[in-house]
Amino acid sequence: MSVNTVPSTPSIRYSIDVIQDEARRLVDKGFVSRQQPIYVLCQYIPAREWLCVECELEQCEFLLRDRIADLIGSQKWEND
C-alpha cells in the first residue's frame, strides 16, 4: 500500500522590514490609517501567510492591538 502525500509548501518568512514596508504602502495609498490597530493588516495579507506575519510581529514585541503608527514609525515629510 502506498500513500500519496501533498508536498508541504516551504514556509514563508516575513521579516519585520517587509511587514513595515507593506504597512507603509497601505497607509500611503489610503487603505488603512496610522491610527488603526495592526490586526487590520490581515485583510491585505493572504490568510495562509498571516500566521507567519503574526509570529514575526510577536518576536519583535508588537501586539496586534498596537497602532500601525507604532509599527511603521514616524512619518518623513519631503517639505520639511
C-alpha positions, 0 to 999 in steps of 0.5 A: 500500500502506498500513500500519496502525500501533498508536498508541504509548501516551504514556509514563508518568512516575513521579516519585520522590514517587509511587514513595515514596508507593506504597512507603509504602502497601505497607509500611503495609498489610503487603505488603512490609517496610522491610527488603526490597530495592526490586526487590520493588516490581515485583510491585505495579507493572504490568510495562509501567510498571516500566521507567519506575519503574526509570529514575526510581529510577536518576536519583535514585541508588537501586539496586534492591538498596537497602532500601525503608527507604532509599527511603521514609525514616524512619518518623513515629510519631503517639505520639511 
